[in-house]
Every structure is written in C-alpha cells, then in structure tokens.
C-alpha cells in the first residue's frame, strides 16, 4: 500500500511540475505576441464622442476618455437620440441625469455633455430630419477644435448606431475638419 501511495504522490507531483513548465512556456509565447501589438494610448487631446444612446459612449470610448482626462485633455460627449421611445424629442430626464453623473465620475465636465434629443423610435427616419441633424452636427464641429472624433461602428443592424455613424461622417466631411475620425473605415 505504501508503494502505491508513493507512486501516486510522485505521479501527481510530476504532473503538476510538467503543467507548471507548460504554463510558463505559454505565458512567454503570449508575452512575445503582445510585443508585436500596438496598444492605444490617449494623449492630452480634445476629443468628442458621438453616441446614439447613453450607454454607447462609455462602451465605445470610455477608457480612452478617462485616459485623455488623466493626461490633461478634454472630453465632450454628444448624444443623438433622447433615450425614450416615442417621446417626440422631449428629453428623458432620468437617462440624461444618469449619463451626466456617470461621465462626471470619469471627470467629464457637465457643460461638455450635449443632447440632440432625436426621438428614440421615430427620430431620423426621413431625409429632411437626417439632413437637419447633419446640419446640427456640422455646426457643432465647426464651432469646436476637436483632435479626435469617435463614432459608432457601422454595423448594418442597429439603426440608431448606423444613422449616428452616417450623420457624423457626413458632417465631418462637410465641416472639412482635419482631425481623426475613429473608427477608421
């Protein structure tokens, strides 16, 4: 019985030792691969995040925004839709206050957060209103000196994300800004 226990202990110890060496090997391979990657780091830029909804800005560029503020930069957030279905461009006060509080925790000034208040469900569904929104965003871009503009990816599935991408992309071209528009197509 003692021989069986010794064999089991030696086998178990050998297994874990071998697994330890294997994990070290994998870790070194992963670290070597990470050396080839270019990681995104923020500077002290003046950035703007255009988001369809109140959660999108944080998802798209929240980490970048915090880094920008920590590096002495400025962050602006513009929400295209009001956050409430069928509201007829009447601001959803609860969602507005929640988003302002969240961004203030990250260091964004309240006066740097804007709401265009297009209706969540019925907004930006006709050409006239889309052109109006493009004009609103073009004016905002011309009034500001942004270094980087963040927009949602065009995903071909979520209408408000896609129309936000379209509206800001067109306004960017019209404004003739020379700053970065991210993500790049």
C-alpha positions, -999 to +999 in steps of 0.1 A: +000+000+000+029+024+008+044+018-026+011+027-043+008+059-023+045+068-032+038+061-069+006+083-068+024+111-050+054+111-074+030+109-104+009+138-091+040+159-083+054+151-118+021+161-135+019+194-117+056+202-123+051+194-160+020+216-161+039+244-145+066+243-171+039+242-198+021+273-184+055+292-183+060+283-219+026+295-229+030+327-209+062+335-227+046+329-261+017+352-252+040+379-240+061+377-272+029+381-292+019+411-272+052+428-280+040+429-317+008+447-309+003+485-309-018+494-279-040+525-280-030+552-256-046+586-251-028+619-250-040+653-239-063+657-269-097+675-272-120+646-281-157+642-288-177+610-285-209+609-306-232+582-293-267+571-303-277+563-268-265+570-233-246+537-228-229+538-262-203+565-254-189+546-225-188+513-244-171+530-275-145+552-258-150+553-221-115+540-213-099+564-238-119+593-223-106+586-188-070+583-201-075+616-220-087+634-189-059+619-168-034+633-194-049+668-192-071+666-223-108+675-227-137+651-234-170+661-250-200+637-254-229+642-278-260+620-276-280+619-308-312+602-295-332+610-264-333+576-249-370+571-248-392+555-274-420+577-289-411+607-268-412+633-296-379+650-289-388+655-252-357+647-232-357+617-210-346+634-178-338+602-158-315+589-185-300+623-190-291+627-153-278+592-151-254+598-180-242+631-167-235+616-133-216+587-149-195+609-171-188+633-142-174+603-122-150+599-151-140+635-150-161+649-179-175+684-172-213+687-173-211+715-198-192+692-222-222+668-224-248+676-251-281+660-261-296+665-296-328+647-284-339+630-316-368+606-308-355+571-299-381+553-321-394+578-346-363+600-350-341+603-381-363+582-402-369+607-431-345+626-453-355+660-440-347+652-404-315+634-412-303+665-432-313+687-402-293+665-379-263+666-403-265+704-402-267+704-364-236+682-361-217+702-388-223+734-369-211+718-337-179+705-354-172+739-370-176+756-336-151+733-319-115+723-323-116+686-318-085+664-323-103+632-324-140+623-331-154+589-320-185+574-337-202+541-335-192+514-360-215+510-389-227+475-381-256+471-405-280+460-378-288+487-352-305+515-370-296+543-345-259+533-343-258+532-381-276+565-386-253+581-360-223+569-379-238+582-412-248+616-398-214+623-381-194+610-410-213+634-434-209+663-410-172+656-407-168+658-445-189+690-447-170+707-418-137+700-436-121+691-403-086+675-405-088+656-372-090+619-367-124+602-372-125+569-353-130+541-361-114+545-395-131+527-423 
